[in-house]
Amino acid sequence: MRKIFWLIVLVVIGGLAWIRLAPSDPEVWHVDPKVSADQDLAHGVRRRVPGNEAMFAMLHRTILETPRTEVLAGSPDDGRVTYITRSQWMGFPDYTTAQFNDGFLELYGRQRFGQSDMGTNKTRVDGWLAQLDTAE
């Protein structure tokens, strides 16, 4: 019975290590967000708002001020940036791709693991956009 307990503990620790250390392939995550309209999804959110290059640069700075967030690929100069934001305790990665396209800021925030993000990406993306609105 003791061996089974330690085996379960080892599997849980291994799973948590995989979540925290799994590589993030830009080829998979740094893609066109394909946002044609606002959408609330089980695994994330899509938002499309009117904007310009200056607003995109401001959004980029706002996103980078978010704790546990870093750039996976791209830059505002490229017109598309993908960010990784990790949850505080477990380190679950969420990916947000933001791009400036034909006078619109398009954002697609989504989770990597699980069935539902329980509104985490919606709250985060809508918060960034609200900060952008107040800064204008």
N, C-alpha and C positions, 0 to 999 in steps of 0.2 A: 504494500500500500504506500509506503514511503517513497518508493521508486516512482510510482505513478504521480505522486504529488510533485516531486522534483522535475519530472518530465513535463508536467503541465506548466510549472513555473518557467522552465527553460523555453518552452514554446511561446509563452506570453512575452517573455523578455526578448526573444528573437523577433517576434512580430512587431513589438514596439521599436526595436532597433531598425527593422526594415522600413517602417513608416518614417522614421527620423532620417535615415541614411540613404534611402533609395534614390538613385540618380534621377534627375529631371532632364529629359531629353528635349532640347529646344525644337527639334524636328516634329515632335508630337504636340508640344504645348504652345509654341510661338507661331500661331497660324492666324489667318484672317478670321476675325470673330463673327463675320457674316451676320451682322445685326441689321435687320430691316425695320424692327419695331421693338418697343420695350416688351420684355418677357420675364416672368417669374417662373423659374423651373425648379423641379425637385432637387437637382444637383447644383443649381446656381442661378444666375441672373444675366440678362442682356439689357443694356441701356443704350439709347441713341438720343443725343441732345445736340442742338445747334452749337457750333463753336468755331474757333479759329486757332491758328498756330500758337498764339500767346496763351490762350486758355489751355491748350494741350501741354505747354511747358509748365503752366501753373498746376495743372492736374498732376503732372509727373512729380513735381516737388511735394505736393500734398500727399501723394501715395508713398513716397519715400520717407515721409515723416511718421508713417504708420509703424508701430512696433513690430519687430520680427518680419519685416518686408524687405526684399531685395530684388534687383533686376535679374531675370533669367536670361533675357535676350532682347536686343533692339535698343533703340534710343528715340527720343523725340525727333531728332534730325532724320531718322529713318521713316518716321510717320507711324511706327508701331513699336510698342514696348510690352513685354510680358513680365509680370512680377510674380514672385512666390511670397505668400504670407503664411506663416506657420502659426498654429494654435499654441497658446501659452504653455499648457501642461504636457500635452501628448505630442506636439510637434507635427500635427496633421497638416500637410501642404494644401493650400488653395492657390489656384492660378488665376490671374486676372490679365487679360490682354486688352490694352487700350490702343486705339488708333485714331488718327485724324484722317478723314476721308470725305472729300467733296463738301466741305463746310459743316461736317458733323463729327462730334466725338463719339466713338463707338467703344463700349466696354463690354467684355464678356468675362464674368467671374464664375469659376466652377471649382468643384472639389475634385480630388484625385481618388480618394478611398471612400467607400460606403455607398449607400443608396440615397441618402438625403443629407443636405448640409444644414437642415433645420433653420434656414433663413440667414445663415451667417454671411454668405456672400452678398445677399440683397442688402442687409444692414450695412455692410462695409462699403459697397459701391454707392448706395444711396447717400451715405455719410460723406463720401468724397465729393459727390456732386453737390451736396448741400453746402459744403465748405467752399466749393468753387462759386456757387451762387452768391454767398455772402461776401466773397472777395471782390466781386465785379464792381 
